Amino acid sequence: MTYEAVIGLEVHAQLLTKTKIFCNCSTAFGAPPNTHTCPVCLGMPGVLPVLNRKVVDYSLRMALATHCTIASESRFARKNYFYPDLPKGYQISQYELPIAERGHIFIEVNGGEKRRVGITRIHMEEDAGKLIHDPYRPISAVDFNRTGVPLIEIVSEPDMRTPEEAGAYLRQLRAILRYLEICDGNMEEGSFRCDANVSVRPAGSDTLGTRTELKNMNSFKHVENALTYEIERQTACLEDGRDVVQETRLWDPAKGITAPMRGKEEAHDYRYFPDPDLVPLVIDTKWIEEIRASLPELPDAKKVRFISDYDLPPHDAGFLTSSRTLADYFEACVKHFPDPKTVSHWVMGSVLATLKSQNKTIEDSPVSSERLAELLRLIDSGVISGKIAKTVFEEMATSGKDPEAIVREKGLVQVTDADAIAEVVKEVLKDHAKEVSDYKAGKTKLFGFFVGQVMKATRGKANPKMVNEILKKMIDHD
């Protein structure tokens, strides 16, 4: 029997507010343990939470960007569970009346095929603290700095069927969050976290199988690998006539397996009830339209524009618009050097390769878009060759100097004197008489060998186009 997977994802995105959701404590990452806390986020008796308006603004931005219906009235609830990193014994979240529901985004799979993935709901909630387990003793410490940090939880419909689709969905969701500048999407620091619900069923069936929830996945690759393993495990269970147990499982990236953590909770296990300390949140049309007017151009729309305005292939346009800062860098460079395809080639090639080798992102690029445009103008005007330009770019990225200064200091100006190039060609042909004879006998692939020898003799400074023209003229008419 053939089985298919049914996958739904729950994403927690930490919002980029300066203060927590219900108090004025800082949300900055990396502070000493338990220094960003107060009686409110620690749940001391007699304190009252006050909702941070910026959290609502950011939640509305995401709701509009994902085509959700925004509730005119929503409210907060207490989600009760007892764990050492939850000081109040409950988490303030939303339950029956979330801020937004029934949205969707589109993902691309199988080389460009578009798939719609529904979004069940988006709701606001506060984060819990962080347990730090002692690797040598059977004790744990708790850091409450993260307690009360604002989150939105984005719950998808079970519309995905493969780990690759799940990965594409997460990448698209993170791109939207980062375009909106409401979440940095850093999975390693926990500001973008994913839990996956997965089940398998006979292909073609409409009945959902027993699902498991996967946790402890802090990269896209981990999510895809964990889903792949779990789908294979559940399929093997069904083929062996065994039942799949509904439970929460942890992904172990070192072993490449999932392992049971606890039985899967249902909503009634949390004993939700409306939080009596927080009044219902009322959102009017004016507020929504103010947020809508502030939205930036989003990834899908920007990709379409890049294809239309810059005549880029869909793959290149998709790559360049996967990050707002990368797209801005590309457009800033095109503004100074209006040849989009050349700029795209350089940004996707040398620029990103150099940044990767330096462990930097485009935001930290040591070569500004204006400086890259200056380098491309030197190539376009024939001052340097494309090959030399790569050497110049590496020096720019290391020293921070402008390209003209590097070319001048290192004597890298391209040789465009036809007579000088012709003399070098003559010497190359004279030194390789046997290869010339073989070329004339039909081994035409040797032409590239001769070009290489001329470039080597001129230390890469000869104009490649002129080398080809002069060489062909001399070797074919010798």
C-alpha positions in Angstrom: 0.0 0.0 0.0 1.2 3.5 -0.8 1.0 6.1 2.0 1.0 9.9 2.0 2.0 12.3 4.8 -0.2 15.1 6.2 1.8 17.9 7.7 0.8 21.0 9.6 3.2 23.5 11.2 3.0 25.7 14.3 5.5 28.6 14.1 6.3 30.8 17.1 7.8 34.1 15.9 9.3 36.5 18.5 8.4 40.1 17.7 11.0 42.8 17.5 9.6 45.1 20.2 11.9 46.7 22.6 9.8 45.8 25.6 7.8 42.7 26.6 4.1 42.1 25.9 2.7 43.0 29.3 5.4 45.0 31.0 8.3 47.4 30.3 11.2 44.9 30.7 13.7 44.8 27.9 13.5 42.0 25.2 17.2 42.3 24.3 18.9 38.9 23.8 22.0 37.8 25.6 21.7 39.7 28.9 22.9 38.0 32.2 20.2 35.6 33.5 17.2 37.0 35.3 18.2 40.7 34.8 15.3 41.6 32.4 12.5 40.8 34.9 10.0 42.5 37.1 7.0 41.6 39.3 4.7 41.6 36.3 6.5 39.1 34.1 7.4 37.0 37.1 3.8 36.8 38.1 4.0 38.2 41.6 0.8 38.6 43.6 -1.2 41.8 43.0 0.4 42.9 39.7 -1.6 43.6 36.5 -0.5 43.1 32.9 -0.8 46.0 30.4 -0.9 45.2 26.7 1.9 46.6 24.5 0.3 48.3 21.5 3.3 47.6 19.3 2.7 43.9 19.7 -0.8 44.4 18.2 0.5 46.5 15.4 3.1 43.8 14.5 0.4 41.1 14.7 -1.8 43.0 12.4 1.0 43.5 9.9 1.5 39.7 9.7 -2.2 39.1 9.5 -2.6 41.4 6.5 0.5 40.1 4.8 -0.9 36.5 5.0 -4.5 37.4 3.8 -6.1 36.7 7.2 -9.5 37.9 8.4 -8.9 40.2 11.4 -11.2 39.9 14.3 -12.9 43.1 15.3 -12.8 41.8 18.9 -10.3 39.3 20.3 -9.3 38.4 23.9 -6.6 36.8 25.9 -6.9 33.5 27.8 -4.9 31.7 30.5 -3.3 28.5 29.3 -2.6 26.5 32.4 0.3 24.2 32.7 3.0 23.7 35.4 6.6 23.8 34.3 9.6 25.3 36.1 10.1 28.0 33.4 6.5 29.3 33.7 6.5 31.5 36.9 2.8 32.2 37.0 1.7 28.6 36.4 -0.1 29.7 33.3 0.7 31.4 30.0 -1.2 34.4 28.7 -2.2 33.5 25.2 -5.3 33.6 22.9 -7.7 30.7 22.4 -11.4 30.9 21.3 -11.0 34.5 19.9 -7.6 35.0 18.2 -6.6 38.2 16.5 -6.7 36.6 13.0 -7.9 33.6 11.2 -8.3 31.9 7.7 -5.4 33.2 5.8 -2.9 31.7 3.3 0.5 32.0 1.6 1.8 30.5 -1.6 5.0 28.4 -1.8 6.9 27.1 -4.8 7.8 23.5 -5.1 9.0 21.1 -7.8 10.9 23.7 -9.7 8.3 26.5 -9.7 4.9 24.9 -9.1 2.8 27.1 -6.8 1.0 25.6 -3.9 -1.4 27.3 -1.5 -1.0 26.6 2.2 -3.8 27.7 4.4 -3.2 29.5 7.8 -5.7 28.5 10.4 -5.0 31.3 12.9 -2.5 33.8 14.2 -2.6 34.7 17.9 -0.6 36.7 20.3 1.0 35.2 23.5 3.9 35.6 25.9 7.0 33.4 25.9 8.1 31.2 28.8 11.5 31.3 30.4 14.5 29.0 29.5 15.7 26.0 31.4 19.5 25.5 31.5 20.4 21.9 32.3 23.7 21.2 34.1 25.7 18.7 31.9 27.4 17.2 34.9 24.9 17.2 37.7 21.2 16.3 37.8 20.1 19.9 38.4 18.6 22.7 36.2 18.7 26.4 36.4 16.1 28.8 35.0 16.5 32.1 33.3 13.3 34.2 33.2 14.6 36.9 30.9 12.6 35.5 28.0 9.4 35.3 30.1 6.9 37.7 28.7 8.7 38.3 25.5 6.0 38.8 22.8 5.2 36.0 20.3 2.8 35.4 17.5 1.9 31.8 16.9 1.1 31.0 13.3 -0.8 27.8 12.8 -1.0 26.3 9.3 -3.7 24.1 7.9 -2.5 20.4 7.3 -1.9 21.3 3.6 1.6 20.0 3.2 2.5 16.6 2.0 6.3 16.4 1.9 9.2 17.6 4.1 10.3 19.8 1.1 7.0 21.6 1.1 7.3 22.2 4.9 10.7 23.7 4.3 9.5 25.9 1.5 6.6 27.1 3.7 8.9 28.0 6.6 11.3 29.8 4.4 8.5 31.8 2.8 7.0 32.6 6.2 10.3 33.8 7.6 10.9 35.9 4.5 7.5 37.7 5.1 8.3 38.3 8.8 11.7 39.7 7.9 10.2 41.9 5.1 7.8 43.3 7.6 10.7 43.9 10.0 8.7 42.4 12.9 10.9 39.3 13.6 14.6 38.6 12.8 13.8 34.9 12.0 16.9 33.7 13.9 16.2 30.0 14.5 19.4 29.4 16.5 18.5 32.1 19.1 14.9 30.8 19.2 13.2 33.8 17.8 11.7 31.7 15.0 10.6 28.3 16.3 8.7 25.5 14.7 6.7 22.5 16.0 5.5 20.1 13.3 2.4 17.9 13.4 2.6 14.9 11.0 0.6 11.8 10.3 0.4 9.3 7.5 -2.6 7.7 5.7 -3.3 5.6 2.7 -2.8 7.7 -0.5 -6.1 9.1 -1.7 -7.8 8.7 1.7 -9.6 11.7 3.3 -9.3 10.3 6.8 -6.5 11.8 8.9 -4.1 9.4 10.7 -2.9 9.6 14.2 -0.5 12.5 14.5 2.7 13.1 16.4 4.2 16.5 17.3 7.9 17.1 16.6 10.0 19.5 18.7 13.6 20.6 19.1 14.2 21.6 15.5 16.3 24.8 15.1 17.0 24.8 11.4 15.1 24.3 8.2 17.2 21.2 7.5 16.4 19.7 10.9 12.7 20.2 10.2 13.0 18.5 6.9 15.1 15.6 8.3 12.9 15.1 11.3 9.8 14.9 9.1 11.4 12.5 6.7 12.4 10.2 9.6 9.0 10.4 11.3 7.1 9.7 8.0 9.2 6.6 7.5 8.7 5.5 11.1 4.9 5.9 11.0 4.7 4.2 7.6 6.7 1.2 9.0 4.3 1.0 12.0 1.3 0.8 9.8 2.9 -1.7 7.4 3.7 -3.9 10.4 0.1 -3.7 11.7 1.1 -1.6 14.7 -0.7 1.6 15.9 0.9 5.0 15.8 0.8 6.6 19.3 -0.3 10.2 19.6 2.6 11.8 21.4 5.2 14.6 21.4 8.6 13.5 20.1 12.0 15.2 20.2 14.3 15.3 17.2 17.8 14.1 17.9 20.0 15.6 15.1 23.1 13.7 16.2 21.4 10.3 15.9 19.0 11.3 13.1 16.0 10.0 15.0 12.9 11.1 16.9 12.3 9.9 20.4 9.2 10.0 22.7 9.0 13.0 25.0 5.5 12.9 26.5 1.9 12.1 25.6 0.4 14.8 23.3 -1.8 17.3 25.1 -5.2 18.4 23.8 -6.7 21.8 24.4 -8.8 20.6 27.3 -5.6 19.6 29.1 -4.6 23.3 29.4 -8.0 24.3 31.0 -8.2 27.6 29.0 -10.3 30.4 30.4 -10.5 34.1 29.6 -7.9 36.1 31.5 -9.8 38.3 34.0 -7.0 40.9 34.1 -7.2 41.8 30.4 -10.2 43.4 28.7 -11.2 42.3 25.2 -9.1 43.9 22.4 -11.2 45.9 20.0 -9.7 46.7 16.6 -11.5 49.1 14.3 -11.3 49.6 10.5 -9.2 52.7 10.9 -6.5 50.9 12.8 -6.4 48.1 10.2 -6.2 50.5 7.3 -3.3 52.5 9.0 -1.4 49.3 9.3 -2.2 48.2 5.7 -0.9 51.6 4.4 2.4 50.9 6.1 3.1 47.5 4.6 6.2 47.2 2.4 6.3 45.4 -1.0 6.3 41.7 0.0 8.4 38.9 -1.5 5.9 37.5 -4.1 5.1 41.0 -5.4 8.7 42.0 -5.5 9.7 38.8 -7.4 7.0 39.6 -10.1 8.3 43.1 -10.4 12.0 42.0 -10.7 11.0 39.6 -13.5 9.0 42.4 -15.3 11.2 45.4 -14.7 14.7 43.8 -14.8 14.0 40.9 -17.2 15.5 38.5 -14.8 14.8 34.7 -14.9 12.3 33.5 -12.3 15.0 31.6 -10.4 17.3 34.7 -10.1 14.3 37.0 -9.2 13.2 34.5 -6.5 16.7 34.3 -5.0 17.3 38.0 -5.0 13.9 38.7 -3.3 14.2 36.0 -0.7 15.7 38.7 1.6 14.5 42.3 1.7 18.1 43.5 2.4 19.4 41.5 -0.5 16.8 42.9 -2.8 17.5 46.4 -1.7 21.3 45.9 -2.3 20.6 44.6 -5.8 18.3 47.6 -6.6 20.7 50.1 -5.2 23.5 48.7 -7.4 21.3 48.8 -10.5 20.5 52.4 -9.8 24.2 53.2 -10.2 24.9 50.6 -12.9 21.8 50.0 -15.0 22.6 46.5 -16.2 20.4 44.2 -14.1 21.6 40.9 -15.5 25.3 41.8 -14.8 24.5 43.0 -11.4 22.5 39.9 -10.6 25.4 37.7 -11.8 27.8 39.5 -9.5 25.5 39.7 -6.5 24.6 36.0 -6.6 28.1 35.0 -7.4 31.2 36.9 -6.0 29.3 39.1 -3.5 27.5 36.3 -1.7 30.5 33.9 -2.0 32.8 36.4 -0.4 30.3 37.2 2.4 29.9 33.5 3.1 33.7 33.0 3.4 33.7 35.9 5.9 30.7 34.6 7.7 28.8 37.8 7.1 25.4 38.7 5.7 24.5 41.3 3.1 23.7 43.8 5.8 27.3 43.6 6.9 28.8 43.7 3.4 32.2 45.4 3.3 31.5 46.4 -0.3 28.6 48.8 -0.7 26.3 48.7 -3.7 27.9 52.0 -4.9 31.4 50.5 -4.8 30.2 47.4 -6.6 28.7 49.6 -9.3 32.1 51.4 -9.6 33.8 48.0 -10.2 31.3 47.0 -12.8 31.8 50.3 -14.7 35.6 49.6 -14.8 34.8 46.3 -16.5 32.3 47.9 -18.9 34.7 50.6 -19.9 37.4 48.1 -20.6 39.8 49.3 -17.9 39.9 45.8 -16.4 38.8 42.3 -17.4 36.1 40.3 -15.6 38.8 38.0 -14.4 40.8 40.8 -12.9 37.7 42.3 -11.4 37.2 39.2 -9.2 40.7 39.8 -7.8 39.9 43.5 -7.3 36.6 42.6 -5.5 38.4 40.3 -3.1 40.8 43.1 -2.2 37.9 45.5 -1.8 36.2 43.2 0.6 39.4 42.8 2.6 40.8 46.4 2.6 37.7 48.5 2.1 39.5 50.5 -0.7 37.6 51.7 -3.8 38.2 49.7 -7.0 40.0 52.4 -8.9 42.6 52.8 -6.2 43.3 49.0 -6.1 43.6 48.9 -9.9 46.0 51.8 -9.9 48.1 50.6 -6.9 48.5 47.0 -8.3 48.9 48.0 -11.9 46.0 46.0 -13.1 44.8 48.2 -16.0 43.8 46.0 -18.9 46.1 45.9 -21.9 44.1 47.1 -24.9 47.0 47.9 -27.2 46.4 45.7 -30.2 50.1 45.8 -31.3 51.3 44.8 -27.8 48.8 41.9 -27.7 49.8 40.8 -31.2 53.4 40.5 -30.1 52.5 38.3 -27.2 50.3 36.1 -29.5 53.3 35.7 -31.9 55.5 34.5 -29.1 52.9 32.0 -27.8 52.4 30.6 -31.3 56.2 30.4 -31.9 56.7 28.6 -28.5 54.0 26.1 -29.2 54.6 25.1 -32.8 53.5 21.5 -32.2 50.1 22.6 -30.8 49.7 25.0 -33.7 50.3 22.1 -36.1 47.7 20.0 -34.2 45.2 22.8 -34.3 45.6 23.2 -38.1 45.2 19.4 -38.4 41.7 19.6 -36.8 42.2 19.8 -33.0 40.3 23.1 -32.8 39.8 22.8 -29.0 43.4 23.9 -28.7 42.2 27.4 -29.4 41.3 27.8 -25.7 44.8 26.6 -24.8 46.4 29.4 -26.8 44.1 32.0 -25.3 45.1 30.7 -21.8 48.8 31.0 -22.7 48.3 34.6 -23.9 46.4 35.6 -20.7 49.1 33.9 -18.6 51.9 35.8 -20.4 50.1 39.1 -19.8 49.2 38.2 -16.2 45.5 38.3 -17.1 45.7 41.9 -18.2 45.1 41.5 -21.9 41.6 42.3 -23.2 40.0 38.8 -23.7 38.0 39.9 -26.7 41.0 41.4 -28.4 43.0 38.3 -27.6 40.5 36.0 -29.3 40.2 38.2 -32.4 43.9 38.7 -32.9 44.7 35.0 -32.1 42.1 33.7 -34.5 43.3 36.0 -37.3 46.9 35.1 -36.8 46.5 31.3 -36.4 44.0 30.9 -39.2 45.9 32.9 -41.7 49.4 31.8 -40.8 
